[in-house]
């Protein structure tokens, strides 16, 4: 099992962490054995789910590549339908090349209608655009003189350089699945199957939603496996990630102590954080992670999102939580 971080790349005006602070934090994470560091992607604030936005991920990861050594750098997840496929293919290939092949491309369809409106992309088209983006971008990475005729994107004899360092392309993680949408996003989603079919077809790694319950994850994974079988893929062809926001309390510390840290990024309340996120002492947090891993039928990656760049939480995770998760 590999352990990663979804980094607290919050855009906080003058309080935004400096590159020097981020670099020191991630080099310590490397020393502690963390395998990856990934960033969320939001163009705008998205209340009530989030109370802030995040630094632009490709620029951020490019900068972090120069101040880290071994840790893999990626997104979890980047809203792919907001991008232009040719430009993005070049942009991400450049990141992969300059990082020495350390990039992980985690993608999702997105959900925030205002972001799509701002970029001139119809919100209702985002799923089909995502499929075409994945097909075209990976084709541009794999070869030259690419011709592609989709509903939304068409190119003829197009070559994009550079190519990624990783062949045929960086690993693709896809996020999505069931979650309590209406509570967080004010949306009701009645049919999640198109998302699960996309994961079954294109993903090397599946990232369920942080707030998904164990029953939601179990049912989604059963469907994904059925869809994979129809495509000639085996369950072993896909790895899985458990990811969540986390705050580890000291012994005897009350949950309310975490509230100022959650409020930096989250528009939800303490009962929500306690129910859906990882908030508790080290043993409690580790037990909840182990339970979610069991609901996935096992997983290969655990990616946790501390709420600030302080190494205190990082050290507590590495020293007190992850050894309990990793034990047989």
N, C-alpha and C positions, 0 to 999 in steps of 0.2 A: 504494500500500500504506500502511495506517495502522498505527502502532505504539502499543501500550497496555501497561499494567502491571496485573498481578494483585498487589495490594498485600499486604504482609506484616502483615495485620491479626490477628496472633496474640494470643490472650488469655494473658498471662503473669503474672498477678497483679500485684505491685508493679512488675514490669519492663515492663508493657504501655506502649506508646508513648502519649504525651499527644496531645490534639487539636492543640496548638500545633506539636508535632513533625511530626505527619501533615500539617498544613496547609502548613508550610514545605517539606516534601518534595514535595508535590503541586504547589505553585506553581512550584517549580523544574522539575518534570516538564513543566508547561505551557510554561515558557520554553524547554525543550529540544525541544518539539514533540510530546510524547506526546499522543495523541488521547483515551485512555480510562484509567480506573482502576477495577478491579473486585475484588470480594471473594468469597472462598469462604464457604460456609455449612455449619457443623457445630454441632449443639446440644451434642454430647458428644465426649469423646475417642474416637478410633477406632483403637486399636493393632491390629496393628503398623504400619499405614500412616502414622499421624500420632501424634506424641508430645505434641501440645497441641491445644487447640481454638481457635476464631476468635471475634472479636467478632461480636455479632449484626448482620447486614448492613444491615437497613433503618435501624436506629437509627444505625449508623456512617455510612452514606451520607448520611443527613439532616444529620448534623453536618458532614460534609465539604463538603456543598453550600454551607454558609455561609462556608467558609474557602478556597474555590477560585473560579475565575473562568470558565474555558472548558472544562475537561476534562470529558468525559462520565463519569458515575458509574454503576456497575452491579454485577451479580453474575455470577460464573462458577464455579459455578452455585449458585442457590438451590433448596433441596429443596421444590418446590412442593406435593407431596401432603401435607406436614406442616401446611399452612395451611388456614384456612377461606376459601372463595372470596370471599364478600361482604366480610369484614373485610380480606382482602388487597387486593382491588380498590380499596378506599378508601385503604388504607395506601400502596400504591405510587403511586396517582394523586396523593396528597398530595406524595410525594417528587418526582414528575415536575414537578408544578406549582411547588413551591417552589425547585426547582433550575433553573427556567427551561427545562424541556424537555430536560434533559441526561441522563436516565436510560436505561440499557440493561438490559432484563430477561433475564438469562441463567438458564435453569432446567434442572433434571434431576429424575429420579425418585428419586434417593437409593439407598442400599444398606444402611445400617447398621441392622440389625434392632432394636437396643436403642433407637435414637431413635424409631422408629415405635411400639414398644411403650409408651414413655413418653408419647407423644401419643395413644395409644388408636387408632391407625390400623393395620389389618392390613397387614403387610409385603407380602403377596401381592397386595394390591389396588392397590399404588402406581402401576402403569402405567396402569390404567383410570381411576383417580382423576386422574392427571395430564392425561389427555385431556379429561376433563370440566372440570377446573379451567381449562385453556386456553380451552375454548369459552365457559364461563360468564364468566370474568373479562374476556375481550375483548369479549363482548356487553355487559357492564355498563359498560365504558369507551366503547363506541360509541353507546349509546342509553339511553333511559329506558323505564320500565314493561316491564322484561324478564321474560319467562316462560321457564323452562327446566325440562325434566323429564328428568333423567338417572337413572342407577342409584343414584348416591351423593349427588347434589346436586339439589335442586328449589327453585325460587323462582317466585313469581307476582307480576307487576306490580311488580317491584322496581326502584327507581332509586337509584343510588349517586352521590353528589356528594362531592368535586369530580371532574371528568373530568381526565384527563391533559392536559398542555399539548400533547403530541405527538398528532397526529391520523392515523388513528383511535386509535392507541395507541403506546406506546414500542416500539422494535424488540425482537423476541423472538429470543434466541439459545438453542439447545438443545444441551446437552452429552450425549455418549454415543457408544457404539460398542464395538468390540473393544478389549481390552487384556489383559495377563497377570493376570487376576482372582485366580487361585489363589495367585499369589506374593505379591500385595499384601494381598488381603482374605480369603484363606482360603476363597474361594468358587469354584465351577466353573460357568460359564455356557455352556450348550450351544447356545442359540439366541438370537442378538442381533437377529434380523429384526424383532421387534415394536418395538424401540427405533429401528431405522433407518426403519421405516414411519412412526413418530410424527414423526421429524425431517423426513421427506419431506413430510408433510402440513402440519405447523404451523410449522416453523422458517423464519425469514428468514435465519438464519445458523447454520451447524453448527460445533460445537466438539468435535473428536475428543479422546479422552483423551490426556493428556500422555505417558503411558507406552506408548501404542500404537506398534507398529513400523510402518515404511514400508509393508510388505506388508499389515498389518491395515488401515491407513488407505486404501490403494488399493482393496482389496476392498470395504470399507464404502462408499466413495464410488461405486463402480460399482453397488452394490445400491441406494443412495439414489437415484441417477439413474433406475434402472429403476422404482422405486416412484413417483418424481415423475412420470414419463411416464404411469403408470397413473392419476394424479390430474389430468392435464392441466397439469402444471407443467413448465417447462423448466429445465435445469441453471442457466441464467443468472438464474433467480428466487431463487437461494440463494447467499449469500456464505459463505466459510469462514474459520476462525480456526486458526492454529497457536499453541499455548500451551504453556509449560513453565516449570518452576522453573529458575533460572539462578544460577550463581556464576562470575564471570569472574576468572581467575587473572592475576596480574601475570606479566610475562615471567620465565621461569625458576622460578616458584613451583610447588611440588609440590601435587598434588591433595589430599593430606592436610590442607593448610592450610584447606580448605573444610569439613572435618568438623565443627568446633565450630558453624558456622553452620547446616549441614544438620540437626544433632542438635537444634536448638531446636524444630523442627517435625516432623522425620521419624523414624520408628522403624526405617527401613531402614538398610543399611550402605553403606560406600564403594563396593564393586563395583556395587551396585544404582544408586546415584546416577550413577556414571560411565556405566552402560549406558543408563539410561532418561531421565536429566535432562541439563541442559546444564552441564557442568563442564569447564572448560578455558580456555586463553588465548583472547583475542578472536578471532583468526583461526579457531581450531578451533570455537568456539561458532558463529560466523557460518556456517561451512561446514555444520555439522550443521543449522542452521536452514534454509539454502538447500536441503539435501537433502530435508528433510521437506516444505518447500513444493512441491518438485518431485513428491513422492509424492502430494500433494493435487491435482496438476494446476494448481498456482497457488493463491494465497489472497489475500484482501483485508485481513486483519488478522493481525498478529503481536503476541501478548500475553505478556509475560515477567514472571515472578514472582521478583524479588530476595528475598533471605532476611532483610533487615533494612531499617530506615528510614534508614540512612546514605546520604548522597548520593554516597559514593565509588563504589559499584556502579552507581548511576544514571548518573553522569557517564561511567563506563567503558562502559556499554551505549550511551549516546547518542553518545559520541565515537569509540569503537573498534569496536563490534559492528554497530550498525544501519546505518552507512554502507556496510559490506561486504555486508550483506544486501540493501540497496536498489540496489546498483549493477547495471547491466544484465548 
